[in-house]
Amino acid sequence: MSLTKKPVTGMKDILPEEMAIRDYCISMITKTYESFGFTHIETPCVEHIENLCSNQGGENEKLVFKILKRGEKLNIENASGENDLADSGLRFDLTLPLARYYSNNQALLPAPFKALQMGNVFRAERPQKGRFRQFMQCDIDILGESGNLAEIELILATTTLLSKLEFKNFKVKINERRILKAMAKYAGFEEDKTDAVFVILDKMDKIGLDGVREELIGNGFDESIVSKYLSLFDEMKNDNDSTNIGALDYLSNKLDGVIEEGVIDNLKEIFESVNSAKTADFELAFDPTLVRGMGYYTGTIYEIEMAELNCSVAGGGRYDRMIGKFTGNDTPACGFSIGFERIITIMLEKGFKIPGTEGKTAFLVEKDIKGERMGEIIKEAAALRNEGRTVLIARMNKNKKFQKETLEKQGFTEFRNFYAQELKY
């Protein structure tokens, strides 16, 4: 049997040029988020299967990589189904593991707790551009803060980071799950059918208002209720205001007596605080069609959209009831996750150059150089490294042109060739 040299479908090998950019991004993420008071933590990539399949992860629960039981517990002969074979799985995001982590360690953590978490997650889905089966996620979460200071800090921290990675002119779309539910209630949808309504609403940017109308009616919803519901979106639309903030006043009047008191004012405060404090180049916009698929969101939800990719590159929201599933007591929680792989994809396509990488020198040494002469070359490299330079020592290839081009892709800008007979630069 011959071995397979290609990686498993949906996973990839990372070449040195990309790895350098990934390391740079991780460094910037850590530095930026720590400056906002977030603390770096780590959770295992393997989670209990009952946690992963607890009806909180939306469609992602259908994409779990399950892990077989080990040793004598793996009793295939007497298994009646897959649940008798698997007791754990690979995490599909970092939020659910964080909730378990906080529940287990709450007595040892400050309140509120600001967590920074980076790590690989796994989803058995169809790979496509910027989307893999194994991919890095980067999350910041604030646990124990019930007020909108959490949302404000999360938005400002994330947008500050993207600005430091040289992204600009992007859009942060924001909505509220309680607004979504109030609009559905106002129109007359039954409460237990609203999730099905939201799944169709989430397609608005792809199929438009008429497409949503057709699909809602096609799924058996009353035409008069659908018309009343979609009239809200039509009346909120303002082509002259891309931020759509005025729609909040419209909804405040229209949903009076239907929506929970203070919800819209809470969202307005987020707009005011973020817009007055932001340092990055982005637009904060209210999007009443923003849904986000995770079943655990309870309040504010948001996504970041960039023109470079026809999809979001970051998202998150408030999930005040998840930790209570573990402890029995609900804990305020809010988070923001960056689509790390999508960010890297954009940076590679732009030809991003890591700042301050000048000064990388390659010593290319002819194969006949040995002993004392080699020691002198190594000593010279050490002296340059002590000055803060990066120095690579490598044997000279026959095809020096190709070798140099390969090293240039890794950021080397200066080359010194050492020959056995004489020293040449």
N, C-alpha and C positions, 0 to 999 in steps of 0.2 A: 504494500500500500504506500503510495507516494504522499508526502506531506503537502499541505496547502500553504502557499506563501502569502496569499492575500488575507487581510483581516476579515473577521466575520461581518456579514452584511449589516450595514448601519453603524459600523464602528470604523475607526480610521487610525492609521499610523500618522504621527505628527513629525514633520521634517524640522530640521534645526531652525530654519528661518521663521517658521510659524511659532515654534516653541519659544523663541526669543521674545516675540510679540506677546504671547500668552503670559510668559513670566513677567514681562513689563506691566501688563494689565493687572495681573494679580497683585503686584507690588503697589500700583496706583490705587487699586481698590482698597487694599489693606490700609494704606496711609491715609486716604481720604475719609474712609468710614471711621477709622479710629479717631480722626480729628473731630468727628461729630459725637464721640463718646461711645461708639459701639465696641463690644468686646468679642474677640475671635473665639469661637467654639468649634467642636467637631462631634459629629454623630456617626454611628456605624452605617455602612451602606446596606447592611442586611437588617430588615425589620420583621417583626412578628406578622404572620400572614393575616391574623385577625385585625391588626391595625391597618394594614394596607387595603383590606376589603371591608371597610366599616361604613361604606356609603357616604364618604366625605370627599373623595377625590374625583368625583365626576367621571368623565369618560376614561380618565387615566387608570381607573381600577380594572378596566378591561385589558390594559396593556402591561400588567405586572409580569415580570420574570419570576416565576415561582421556583423555589429551591426544594429538591427532594429531601425527605427525612434521611437521617444517617444511620448506619449500622443496623441493629436489630429492629429499630423502629420502622425501617423501610420494608414493610410487609406487603409486597406486590400481590401475592397470591390471594390475600384476604381483603384487599382494597375494594370498596364499592364505588369509589369515585376519586377525583383528583384531590379532594380535601383530606383523604386518608393517606395521601402520598407526600403532601407538602405542608410544612409547618412554618415556613418563613419565605421571604422574597426580597428582591432588590428594590430599594426605595425608588419611587417614581417622581418624587420632589423632595424638598428639604423642609417643608412646612410641617407635615405630619410628624416626621422624626423630631423636629424642634418641640412640638407640643408634648410628645412623650418625654423628651429630655427635661423640659421645664417641670413637668409633673413629677418627675423622679428626683429632681435636684433643687426644687423651689426653696427649700429651707436654707440652702447654701448660696443663694443668688440674691443680688440687690433688687430693690423694687423702686421704680420700674426697672426692668432688665432689658438692655439694648444689645441684641445678639447679632453678630456677623458670622455667616456660615458659607463656606465654599466647598464644593465637592461634586463628584460625578453622580448622576442619577441615571435611571435606566427605564426605557419604555419600548415595548415591543410593537412599534408602529412602522408605517411605511416611510423609509428615509426619503428626504428631498433636500433641496438647497437650504443650508443653514439648519437642518433638522436631522438628528442622528438618534440611534438607539442607546448609545452611551454618550452623555454630554455633561459638560460642566455647568452647574448653576451657582449663582452668587446671590445670597439673600441677606437682607437686613430686616430685623423684626424688633418691635418694641412691645414688651409684654408687661401688663399691669398699668397701662396708661389709658384711661377711659375717654379722655378728652381729645379734641382734634389736634392737639400739639403733636401727637404721634404721626398723623398724616402729613402735617406740615414739615416736620423734621425728615420724614422718609422721602418726600418729594424733593426737598432742597438738597439732601445728601446725595440722592441718586442723580439728579440733574447736575450737581456740582462735579460729580465724578465723570459723567459723560462729557462735560465741558473740558475737563483736564485731559481727556482722551481725544480732544480736538473735534468733538461733535458739536454742531450748532444748528440753529433753525429747525429744531424738531418740535413735535407736539406732544404734550401730556394731556390725554383725554381722561376725564373724571366723571363718575356717576355715583349713584347711591342705590343699593339694593332695595331700600325701603321706598325710594321714589319709584323704582320699577314696579314694585308690588302695589303701591298706591294707585299708579296709573292703570294697572290691570284691574284692580278692584273698582275704580271709578267707571271703567268701561262695562263692567258686569261679568267678567270672567270668574268662574268658580276658583276658589283659592287652591284647591288640589290640582288644578289644571294649569296653574301659572308657569310652572317649570317648562311644560311643553310649549307654551306661548313664547317664553324667553329663548328657547332653542331656535325657534323660527325667527324671532326678532334679531337674534345675533347674526343673521345672514343679510341684514339690511344693506350693508356696504357692498355686498356682492349681487343681490337680486333686486334691490331698490324697494320703494314703498309698495308698488304694484305687485311685485313678486312676493313680498311678505303677505299682502292681502290675499293673493291667490292661494298661497300655501296654507294660511290659517283657515280659510274657508274649506279648502280641500281636505283639511284634517278634522272637519266636522264642527268647527266653531260657528256660532250664529253670525250671520252676515251683518246684522245691525250692531251687534257688540263689536265686531271687527272694525266696522266703519267708525264707530264712536272712539274706539281705541286709537286707530291710525290718524284720526283727525287731530289728536293731541300733537303728534309728531309733525304733521303738516302745518299746524298753526304756530308751532314753536320755531320753525325754520326761519332763519334770518340770513340771507345771502350777504348782507352788508356787515355782519359781525361774525367772524370766524370763531371767536371764543364762545359765542352763544350764551353768555352770562345772563342776558335779558330773559332767557327762557325760564330761569329760576323764579323770577317775579310772576311770570305767566302761570307757572305751575302752583305757586303759592296761593294764588287766587282760585285757580281751577280746582285744585285738590283740597281746598279748605274743608275741614271736617272729615276728610278721608285719610290724609297723611298724618303720621305721628308728629306731634308738635315739636318744633325746633330742628327738624331734619334739614330743611332748606336753609335756615339761618346758619346752621353748622357748616354747610357746604359753602355758603357765601363767605364765611370767616376764613375758610381755607384759601379761597381765591384771593381775598384781600391780603392775608399774611404772606402767602407765597409770592404774589406779584410785587409786594413792597420789599421783600427780602432777597429775591433771587439775584444771582450773579451770572448765571448761565444764559445763553441765547436760546430761549424756547418759549412756546405759547401754551398756556394752560387753558383748556377748552372744556366746557360742559357737553357731554355726549349722552343724550337720553337713550340711545340704542346700545350703549356699551353694557354687556352682560357679564362676561367672564364665566367660564364653564364650571369652576369648582363649586361643589355644593356647600362648602363650609363658609362662604362669605356671608356676612350679616349686615354690613353697612357700606361704607365708602369703598369703591373699587376704581382702579385706574390702570391705564396702559400708556406706553410711550411708542409713538409711531414715527418712523423715519422714512423719508422719500427713497432712500437707497434700497429698501426691502419692502415688498408689498405685504407686510405683516408687522405685528408689534415686536419690539425688541426688549421690552420690559413690562412687567405688570404686577399687580398685587391688590391688596385690600384688607379690610377688617374682618376678623374671624373670631368673634368674642365667645363662641360656644364650643370651640374645638377642645380646649384644654379641659373643660368640664366633662367631656366624654371619658377622660382618664381619672379625674379627681372627684367628680361629683359637684364641684363648685366652678361656675363660669368665671373666667379670667379675661379681662380686656386684652386683645391681641391684634396687632396690625403689622403688615409686612410689605416689602417691595422686592421683587426678584428680577435680576438682569438676565436676559438671554445671552449668556456669555458667548456661546458659539456663533450666534448671529452677529454680535458686535465684532468678533474676530473676523468673520467672513467679510464684513464691510471694510474693516481696516486693511485686510489683505488685498481686496479689490482696489482700494484707493492707493495701494503702494505705500502704506504707512511706514515711516522711518522713526525708529526709537530715538528720542532726543538724547544727546550726549554720548552717542556711540562712536564718535570720532576717536581716533587714537587706538584702534585695534590693529595690531601689527602681526604679520606672519613671517616667521623665520623659516625659509625653505632651505633645507640642508641636503647637500649631495650625499649619496649613499656611502661613499668611501670615507667620509669624515668620521673619525672615531677618537677614543681616548682623550688625551689632554686637549686637543682642539675642540672636541665636542664639549668638554667641560667649560672651556672659555665661552663658547656660544651660550650654553645654559646659564652661566654667570651673568653674561650681558643681558639675557632675557630677564633674569631675576632683578637686575638693577632697574630695568624699565618698569617692571611690575611694582617695585617699591615706589615708583613715581606715580602710580595709579593707572598705568596703561595695561591693556589686555595684550598678552603676547602668546602666540601659538608657535610651537616648534614642531615641524613636520618634515619628513623625508621628501625630497624633491621628486615629483613624478616625471615620467618621460614626457607626457603631454602637459607642459608647464602652463600653457595658455588655458586649458580646460580647468586645471587645478586652481589657477588664479580666479577665473570666473566663478567657480563654485564658492571659493572663500569670500569673494566680493558680495555674494548673495547673503552671506552670514555677517556682513558688516565690516569686513576687513578692508582697510583703506591704504595701508602701507605694507610693502613687501620687501624683504631683504633676502637675497640669494647668497648662500655660502657654498663655495666650491672647495674641493680638496687642494688644488694647486694655488689658488689665490682667493682673496676676499673681495667680493664684488657686491656693490649695493645697487 
